[in-house]
Amino acid sequence: MVVLAGEDKGKTGKVLKVLVEKQRAIVEGVNIVNKSTKPNAKNPQGGFVKQEAPIHISNLSLIDPKSGKATRVAVKHEGKNVIRIAKKSGEEIK
């Protein structure tokens, strides 16, 4: 995915999780925030932990496999199979 708007505009990353009800996604390396944590077994010192925060899906776009740029998606039905196709190049998105 590529980020279309916001502080991280132009960055790309892999989608780690999709929050369907909130219409948000967590993308690897995008929208990093500092989260303060209390001391626990994993982190006995406590302090700040950097982690990805959710970003609205309207600010994300799939990447065209041919050009590597953001593209819209067309849907093609072949029998029971549904195939996603990049609008820019016509290539199949896997």
Legacy VTK file of the C-alpha trace (Angstrom):
# vtk DataFile Version 3.0
C-alpha trace
ASCII
DATASET POLYDATA
POINTS 94 float
0.000 0.000 0.000
1.046 3.568 -0.595
-0.063 6.507 1.584
-1.892 9.229 -0.374
-2.351 11.876 2.323
-1.060 12.962 5.699
2.322 13.200 7.385
3.593 9.968 5.800
2.455 10.792 2.235
4.374 8.755 -0.353
5.542 6.042 2.043
4.821 2.418 1.200
4.412 -0.618 3.410
2.760 -3.965 3.958
-0.708 -4.071 5.544
-0.425 -5.764 8.938
-4.054 -5.578 10.052
-7.379 -4.198 8.814
-9.905 -2.803 11.286
-13.074 -3.238 9.206
-15.602 -1.598 11.538
-13.458 1.517 12.004
-12.427 1.614 8.289
-8.758 1.768 9.231
-5.626 -0.256 8.514
-2.273 -0.684 10.226
0.555 -0.406 7.693
4.139 -1.445 8.433
6.435 1.569 8.966
3.681 4.165 8.496
2.088 6.499 11.081
4.595 5.678 13.854
3.631 6.958 17.320
5.314 6.873 20.739
3.246 4.892 23.230
4.126 5.142 26.919
4.145 1.813 28.737
4.220 0.844 32.385
6.897 -1.571 33.570
5.975 -5.210 32.911
7.642 -8.616 32.490
8.653 -7.926 28.874
9.869 -4.395 29.529
10.881 -4.061 33.224
12.068 -0.459 32.723
8.849 0.836 31.127
9.070 4.012 29.038
8.220 4.767 25.400
7.608 2.193 22.666
7.364 3.155 18.986
4.543 1.409 17.139
2.297 1.798 14.094
-1.062 3.500 14.582
-4.110 2.884 12.369
-4.610 5.065 9.283
-7.906 5.587 7.458
-8.265 3.422 4.351
-9.277 6.434 2.221
-5.678 7.628 2.595
-4.277 4.355 1.208
-4.030 2.939 -2.303
-2.796 -0.298 -3.830
0.443 -0.302 -5.795
0.459 -1.042 -9.527
2.631 -4.164 -10.046
4.028 -2.805 -13.323
4.861 0.846 -12.518
5.085 0.736 -8.718
2.783 3.764 -8.359
-0.636 4.137 -6.745
-3.563 2.809 -8.771
-7.297 2.284 -8.561
-8.713 -1.217 -8.786
-11.169 -2.825 -11.201
-12.910 -6.103 -10.410
-13.296 -8.818 -13.041
-15.456 -11.918 -12.545
-14.377 -15.191 -14.147
-16.979 -17.732 -13.130
-16.826 -17.963 -9.347
-13.371 -16.331 -9.201
-12.953 -12.602 -8.590
-9.811 -10.982 -10.011
-8.498 -7.530 -9.063
-6.994 -5.560 -11.945
-4.926 -2.351 -11.766
-6.616 0.488 -13.679
-3.294 2.052 -14.823
-1.651 -0.957 -16.435
-4.358 -3.621 -16.669
-2.135 -6.061 -14.736
-3.618 -8.517 -12.245
-3.085 -7.595 -8.579
-2.216 -10.537 -6.369
LINES 1 95
94 0 1 2 3 4 5 6 7 8 9 10 11 12 13 14 15 16 17 18 19 20 21 22 23 24 25 26 27 28 29 30 31 32 33 34 35 36 37 38 39 40 41 42 43 44 45 46 47 48 49 50 51 52 53 54 55 56 57 58 59 60 61 62 63 64 65 66 67 68 69 70 71 72 73 74 75 76 77 78 79 80 81 82 83 84 85 86 87 88 89 90 91 92 93
